[in-house]
Amino acid sequence: MAKEKTYSGSRDPRFVTVRRGGTLEDPHHRLLAAWAADCAEHVLDYFTTEHPDDHRPKAAIEQARAGVMDISARDQARACSIAAFGRRSSGCSVVK
């Protein structure tokens, strides 16, 4: 019998996925990530006004949204992102 994983960290276990020993189920984890991305995007303009050259928050929002998608859609989004920057076009069925 496999030993059940229990979370022993300092975060609230309601915000830790079941895979890591918390109580948050995957569908709720995706909803929480989408909500967090929506909230961050809502205030992104305030940050970019003060720090126009720092693209990390926008990239983090995009990554959160990609993480909410299923694996194949996320991989496709990554391939298209790479293709958009001209590094390579293979793997992206949208950008040729």
VEXLO-835593 format. One record per residue: x, y negated, z of N, C-alpha, C in turn; residue in one letter; residue number from 1. Coordinates in steps of 0.02 Angstrom, whole numbers, plus 50000, padded with zeros to 5 digits. Example, Ala and Ser with C-alpha at 12.3 -4.5 7.8 and 13.67 -1.06 7.14 Angstrom:
REM VEXLO-835593
+-------+-------+-------+-------+-------+-------+-------+-------+-------+---------+-----+
|    nX |    nY |    nZ |   caX |   caY |   caZ |    cX |    cY |    cZ | residuo | num |
+-------+-------+-------+-------+-------+-------+-------+-------+-------+---------+-----+
| 50660 | 50284 | 50390 | 50615 | 50225 | 50390 | 50660 | 50165 | 50390 |       a |   1 |
| 50642 | 50112 | 50354 | 50684 | 50053 | 50357 | 50645 | 49998 | 50394 |       s |   2 |
+-------+-------+-------+-------+-------+-------+-------+-------+-------+---------+-----+
//
This chain:
REM VEXLO-835593
+-------+-------+-------+-------+-------+-------+-------+-------+-------+---------+-----+
|    nX |    nY |    nZ |   caX |   caY |   caZ |    cX |    cY |    cZ | residuo | num |
+-------+-------+-------+-------+-------+-------+-------+-------+-------+---------+-----+
| 50042 | 50059 | 50000 | 50000 | 50000 | 50000 | 50045 | 49938 | 50000 |       m |   1 |
| 50028 | 49890 | 49956 | 50067 | 49829 | 49952 | 50052 | 49783 | 50011 |       a |   2 |
| 50105 | 49753 | 50035 | 50097 | 49706 | 50091 | 50065 | 49641 | 50065 |       k |   3 |
| 50014 | 49617 | 50099 | 49980 | 49555 | 50078 | 50024 | 49496 | 50095 |       e |   4 |
| 50030 | 49451 | 50047 | 50071 | 49392 | 50055 | 50033 | 49340 | 50096 |       k |   5 |
| 50065 | 49311 | 50146 | 50033 | 49258 | 50185 | 50078 | 49197 | 50182 |       t |   6 |
| 50047 | 49140 | 50178 | 50084 | 49077 | 50173 | 50107 | 49055 | 50241 |       y |   7 |
| 50172 | 49037 | 50246 | 50199 | 49016 | 50311 | 50229 | 48946 | 50308 |       s |   8 |
| 50215 | 48909 | 50255 | 50243 | 48842 | 50248 | 50204 | 48790 | 50287 |       g |   9 |
| 50221 | 48727 | 50276 | 50190 | 48673 | 50314 | 50131 | 48641 | 50278 |       s |  10 |
| 50120 | 48659 | 50214 | 50063 | 48630 | 50178 | 49998 | 48665 | 50199 |       r |  11 |
| 49943 | 48631 | 50187 | 49878 | 48659 | 50201 | 49867 | 48719 | 50155 |       d |  12 |
| 49855 | 48779 | 50181 | 49847 | 48839 | 50139 | 49789 | 48835 | 50090 |       p |  13 |
| 49742 | 48788 | 50102 | 49687 | 48780 | 50054 | 49711 | 48751 | 49988 |       r |  14 |
| 49771 | 48721 | 49987 | 49800 | 48692 | 49927 | 49858 | 48734 | 49899 |       f |  15 |
| 49865 | 48795 | 49924 | 49917 | 48841 | 49902 | 49882 | 48900 | 49868 |       v |  16 |
| 49906 | 48919 | 49809 | 49873 | 48973 | 49772 | 49878 | 49040 | 49808 |       t |  17 |
| 49831 | 49083 | 49793 | 49829 | 49149 | 49822 | 49894 | 49186 | 49806 |       v |  18 |
| 49921 | 49177 | 49745 | 49984 | 49210 | 49726 | 50041 | 49192 | 49773 |       r |  19 |
| 50038 | 49134 | 49805 | 50091 | 49112 | 49850 | 50071 | 49119 | 49923 |       r |  20 |
| 50017 | 49154 | 49935 | 49996 | 49168 | 50003 | 49944 | 49121 | 50032 |       g |  21 |
| 49922 | 49073 | 49992 | 49870 | 49027 | 50015 | 49800 | 49054 | 50001 |       g |  22 |
| 49752 | 49009 | 50003 | 49683 | 49030 | 49992 | 49652 | 49001 | 49929 |       t |  23 |
| 49690 | 48964 | 49890 | 49663 | 48931 | 49830 | 49663 | 48979 | 49771 |       l |  24 |
| 49603 | 48994 | 49746 | 49595 | 49039 | 49688 | 49614 | 49001 | 49624 |       e |  25 |
| 49634 | 49038 | 49573 | 49657 | 49008 | 49510 | 49608 | 48959 | 49478 |       d |  26 |
| 49543 | 48975 | 49472 | 49497 | 48927 | 49441 | 49494 | 48860 | 49479 |       p |  27 |
| 49496 | 48864 | 49545 | 49496 | 48803 | 49585 | 49563 | 48767 | 49580 |       h |  28 |
| 49617 | 48804 | 49573 | 49683 | 48774 | 49564 | 49685 | 48733 | 49499 |       h |  29 |
| 49656 | 48761 | 49446 | 49654 | 48724 | 49382 | 49611 | 48661 | 49389 |       r |  30 |
| 49555 | 48666 | 49423 | 49512 | 48607 | 49434 | 49549 | 48554 | 49474 |       l |  31 |
| 49585 | 48575 | 49525 | 49622 | 48528 | 49567 | 49677 | 48494 | 49527 |       l |  32 |
| 49713 | 48532 | 49485 | 49766 | 48504 | 49443 | 49737 | 48454 | 49392 |       a |  33 |
| 49681 | 48471 | 49362 | 49649 | 48426 | 49314 | 49626 | 48361 | 49349 |       a |  34 |
| 49598 | 48368 | 49409 | 49576 | 48309 | 49446 | 49636 | 48265 | 49464 |       w |  35 |
| 49690 | 48295 | 49486 | 49750 | 48257 | 49504 | 49778 | 48220 | 49444 |       a |  36 |
| 49778 | 48253 | 49385 | 49802 | 48221 | 49324 | 49756 | 48162 | 49306 |       a |  37 |
| 49691 | 48171 | 49313 | 49644 | 48116 | 49299 | 49657 | 48057 | 49345 |       d |  38 |
| 49667 | 48070 | 49409 | 49681 | 48016 | 49457 | 49746 | 47980 | 49441 |       c |  39 |
| 49797 | 48018 | 49426 | 49862 | 47988 | 49410 | 49858 | 47947 | 49346 |       a |  40 |
| 49823 | 47973 | 49297 | 49816 | 47937 | 49233 | 49778 | 47872 | 49243 |       e |  41 |
| 49731 | 47872 | 49289 | 49690 | 47813 | 49303 | 49732 | 47754 | 49327 |       h |  42 |
| 49787 | 47767 | 49362 | 49829 | 47714 | 49389 | 49897 | 47708 | 49354 |       v |  43 |
| 49907 | 47747 | 49301 | 49971 | 47748 | 49266 | 49991 | 47679 | 49241 |       l |  44 |
| 49943 | 47640 | 49217 | 49959 | 47573 | 49192 | 49992 | 47528 | 49244 |       d |  45 |
| 49971 | 47535 | 49307 | 50002 | 47495 | 49360 | 50076 | 47512 | 49366 |       y |  46 |
| 50092 | 47576 | 49361 | 50162 | 47597 | 49366 | 50202 | 47575 | 49306 |       f |  47 |
| 50174 | 47585 | 49246 | 50212 | 47569 | 49185 | 50221 | 47494 | 49177 |       t |  48 |
| 50179 | 47453 | 49207 | 50188 | 47381 | 49206 | 50252 | 47362 | 49244 |       t |  49 |
| 50263 | 47395 | 49300 | 50321 | 47382 | 49341 | 50384 | 47418 | 49317 |       e |  50 |
| 50375 | 47476 | 49286 | 50431 | 47518 | 49265 | 50420 | 47543 | 49193 |       h |  51 |
| 50423 | 47498 | 49144 | 50406 | 47517 | 49076 | 50451 | 47570 | 49044 |       p |  52 |
| 50511 | 47578 | 49068 | 50557 | 47626 | 49038 | 50556 | 47694 | 49072 |       d |  53 |
| 50518 | 47702 | 49124 | 50515 | 47765 | 49161 | 50455 | 47805 | 49136 |       d |  54 |
| 50469 | 47857 | 49098 | 50416 | 47897 | 49067 | 50400 | 47960 | 49106 |       h |  55 |
| 50432 | 47969 | 49164 | 50421 | 48030 | 49203 | 50350 | 48040 | 49226 |       r |  56 |
| 50315 | 47988 | 49251 | 50246 | 48000 | 49273 | 50200 | 48023 | 49216 |       p |  57 |
| 50208 | 47992 | 49158 | 50167 | 48012 | 49101 | 50182 | 48084 | 49081 |       k |  58 |
| 50246 | 48102 | 49081 | 50266 | 48170 | 49064 | 50238 | 48219 | 49116 |       a |  59 |
| 50238 | 48200 | 49179 | 50211 | 48244 | 49231 | 50136 | 48254 | 49222 |       a |  60 |
| 50100 | 48202 | 49203 | 50028 | 48208 | 49190 | 50016 | 48255 | 49132 |       i |  61 |
| 50056 | 48248 | 49079 | 50049 | 48292 | 49021 | 50063 | 48364 | 49040 |       e |  62 |
| 50114 | 48375 | 49081 | 50131 | 48443 | 49104 | 50074 | 48472 | 49146 |       q |  63 |
| 50045 | 48431 | 49188 | 49989 | 48455 | 49230 | 49931 | 48476 | 49186 |       a |  64 |
| 49916 | 48435 | 49136 | 49862 | 48452 | 49090 | 49878 | 48516 | 49051 |       r |  65 |
| 49940 | 48524 | 49030 | 49960 | 48584 | 48994 | 49954 | 48645 | 49039 |       a |  66 |
| 49970 | 48637 | 49102 | 49966 | 48692 | 49149 | 49895 | 48716 | 49161 |       g |  67 |
| 49847 | 48671 | 49151 | 49777 | 48689 | 49160 | 49753 | 48732 | 49101 |       v |  68 |
| 49784 | 48723 | 49043 | 49764 | 48762 | 48984 | 49787 | 48834 | 48992 |       m |  69 |
| 49760 | 48877 | 48950 | 49784 | 48946 | 48951 | 49854 | 48949 | 48921 |       d |  70 |
| 49888 | 49004 | 48931 | 49958 | 49012 | 48913 | 49969 | 48998 | 48838 |       i |  71 |
| 49929 | 49027 | 48794 | 49940 | 49018 | 48722 | 49931 | 48945 | 48702 |       s |  72 |
| 49881 | 48912 | 48729 | 49870 | 48842 | 48713 | 49927 | 48799 | 48740 |       a |  73 |
| 49952 | 48816 | 48799 | 50007 | 48779 | 48829 | 50071 | 48788 | 48787 |       r |  74 |
| 50084 | 48850 | 48764 | 50142 | 48862 | 48722 | 50137 | 48825 | 48656 |       d |  75 |
| 50076 | 48823 | 48628 | 50065 | 48787 | 48565 | 50077 | 48712 | 48576 |       q |  76 |
| 50053 | 48685 | 48631 | 50063 | 48614 | 48646 | 50137 | 48598 | 48652 |       a |  77 |
| 50175 | 48643 | 48683 | 50247 | 48632 | 48691 | 50282 | 48634 | 48623 |       r |  78 |
| 50264 | 48683 | 48581 | 50294 | 48688 | 48515 | 50280 | 48624 | 48474 |       a |  79 |
| 50220 | 48599 | 48480 | 50202 | 48538 | 48443 | 50239 | 48477 | 48470 |       c |  80 |
| 50249 | 48475 | 48535 | 50286 | 48420 | 48565 | 50358 | 48420 | 48541 |       s |  81 |
| 50388 | 48479 | 48538 | 50457 | 48484 | 48514 | 50460 | 48463 | 48441 |       i |  82 |
| 50411 | 48486 | 48401 | 50409 | 48469 | 48330 | 50399 | 48394 | 48320 |       a |  83 |
| 50360 | 48363 | 48363 | 50347 | 48291 | 48357 | 50410 | 48250 | 48365 |       a |  84 |
| 50458 | 48276 | 48403 | 50521 | 48241 | 48413 | 50573 | 48261 | 48361 |       f |  85 |
| 50552 | 48301 | 48311 | 50596 | 48318 | 48256 | 50650 | 48368 | 48271 |       g |  86 |
| 50646 | 48401 | 48328 | 50698 | 48450 | 48345 | 50689 | 48515 | 48306 |       r |  87 |
| 50628 | 48535 | 48294 | 50613 | 48593 | 48252 | 50538 | 48595 | 48241 |       r |  88 |
| 50517 | 48628 | 48189 | 50445 | 48631 | 48175 | 50416 | 48701 | 48181 |       s |  89 |
| 50458 | 48751 | 48190 | 50431 | 48819 | 48195 | 50391 | 48827 | 48259 |       s |  90 |
| 50338 | 48865 | 48253 | 50296 | 48878 | 48312 | 50237 | 48831 | 48319 |       g |  91 |
| 50237 | 48777 | 48282 | 50182 | 48729 | 48286 | 50140 | 48734 | 48223 |       c |  92 |
| 50078 | 48753 | 48231 | 50034 | 48761 | 48173 | 50001 | 48695 | 48154 |       s |  93 |
| 50011 | 48643 | 48194 | 49979 | 48579 | 48180 | 50028 | 48533 | 48144 |       v |  94 |
| 50089 | 48527 | 48168 | 50139 | 48484 | 48138 | 50185 | 48526 | 48094 |       v |  95 |
| 50190 | 48508 | 48031 | 50234 | 48546 | 47984 | 50290 | 48502 | 47961 |       k |  96 |
+-------+-------+-------+-------+-------+-------+-------+-------+-------+---------+-----+
//
